[in-house]
Amino acid sequence: MKKLTPYAVIILSFFSIVLTGSILLVLPISKSGVGALSYVDALFISTSAVTITGLSPVSNLSILLSPFGKVVLAALIQIGGLSVVTISVFVMYLIGAKIGIGNRVLIKESLNQNNMSGMVKLVKRIVVFTLVIELVGFIINMFVFLPDYELMDAIGISAFHAISSFNNAGFDILGDQSLQAYNGHVLLNLSTAILIMLGGLGFIVLNDLFEKRSYKRLMIHSKVVLMMNLVLWVSGILIFKFSQNHQESLTWLEAFFLSVTARTAGFTTINMQELSGITTLILMVLMFIGASPASTGGGIKTTTVYTLFVGARSYARGTQTTTHQRLIGHETRHKASILLTVSILIIIVSTSILLSVENISLDEALFESISAFANVGLTINITAGLNDISKIMLSIVMFIGRVGPLTMISLLNTNWYRKDLQSLEYIEEKMMIG
């Protein structure tokens, strides 16, 4: 393991949990006896859970999975949301084991941090934040589900829904219609949306808010994340409310929930097949953008979009790329451009494969690809009908989306631990662009 780069360790850690989960889910003890679950389907569900996506080839997991299977699924979601590295380091801290430089490097890379200062403290807070927020969500959910279910069933559903919501997973054990049965339930809609929002902001922002408790004192990263999320949430609500054309318009509650869940959560309170073309297009854009760095959500992230926008604006004005009176460095802008490019290529390849092996339309293939890559979990009801080739391909796409395209291509970087190795300086070549 010492010869592996941090990127390889992170990838292998997620992969090992996916395989373990697939084996557990395919065991007879994980199934209720109603319906069948092939290994490919088990692998798909395990990948979707660990990558906190929510896509499933089985329309009704509440019937297919036994109580043990539901516990396994919830555990996979929790591990995927926190990451194997975070949980491992937290366990080491609890048992008093030494947390060396190698583990701190892993935490730094896993959480996309710039330095290793305070990594163990950050891990402790991440776990505490998660448990406290999910506990509050569980208590609120009990008020929602207790009138409709027996006590033990209500406890299980409430706990599962809290975990799935905060981790932006989109899985539910309420039937085959997601949250459509609770379409007008204000308390469940609001509590679920708030859990999704908190998970999507990112642990770094939550920790910054906890420590500073004042917007003016926050890091620039936190200010950008909060601003971008607010803009995207409000824009989504307004667009979804007024973009249904001749279709039945959404209520304000439906538009609000759709705007929030589009950012990698995957729950839905409406029939996705009844959305207009413009609504579906905007939904795909929001899915592609996703949540924020070091969060439980996917997508190319809000800070990436912000960096690209500021860069374009600065280029148009002929000024330096700055924000909040700070210069956005070349490395940051370079990473944002690479991430956008690689992400678009992955979605194009995924969409092409789906069109080649499935009898579906372009918009269905594109929607499913974006949903898988951005770890969203929303679907136009085609996931259950996909063949094994498509399921395996989408599993790979979900995995890349969760681990991160930059982490995947960083496997090729053999000089990750050293910078400025080259003593040579090359003559600059200005390529013709545009």
Secondary structure as GFF3:
##gff-version 3
##sequence-region A 1 434
A	DSSP	alpha_helix	6	26	.	.	.	ID=ss1
A	DSSP	three_ten_helix	28	30	.	.	.	ID=ss2
A	DSSP	alpha_helix	39	50	.	.	.	ID=ss3
A	DSSP	alpha_helix	61	64	.	.	.	ID=ss4
A	DSSP	alpha_helix	67	82	.	.	.	ID=ss5
A	DSSP	alpha_helix	84	95	.	.	.	ID=ss6
A	DSSP	alpha_helix	101	110	.	.	.	ID=ss7
A	DSSP	alpha_helix	119	145	.	.	.	ID=ss8
A	DSSP	alpha_helix	151	166	.	.	.	ID=ss9
A	DSSP	three_ten_helix	180	182	.	.	.	ID=ss10
A	DSSP	alpha_helix	186	201	.	.	.	ID=ss11
A	DSSP	alpha_helix	203	212	.	.	.	ID=ss12
A	DSSP	three_ten_helix	215	217	.	.	.	ID=ss13
A	DSSP	alpha_helix	220	242	.	.	.	ID=ss14
A	DSSP	alpha_helix	252	261	.	.	.	ID=ss15
A	DSSP	three_ten_helix	272	274	.	.	.	ID=ss16
A	DSSP	alpha_helix	277	289	.	.	.	ID=ss17
A	DSSP	alpha_helix	302	317	.	.	.	ID=ss18
A	DSSP	beta_strand	322	323	.	.	.	ID=ss19
A	DSSP	beta_strand	326	327	.	.	.	ID=ss20
A	DSSP	alpha_helix	330	357	.	.	.	ID=ss21
A	DSSP	alpha_helix	362	373	.	.	.	ID=ss22
A	DSSP	three_ten_helix	383	385	.	.	.	ID=ss23
A	DSSP	alpha_helix	388	403	.	.	.	ID=ss24
A	DSSP	alpha_helix	405	409	.	.	.	ID=ss25
A	DSSP	three_ten_helix	410	412	.	.	.	ID=ss26
###
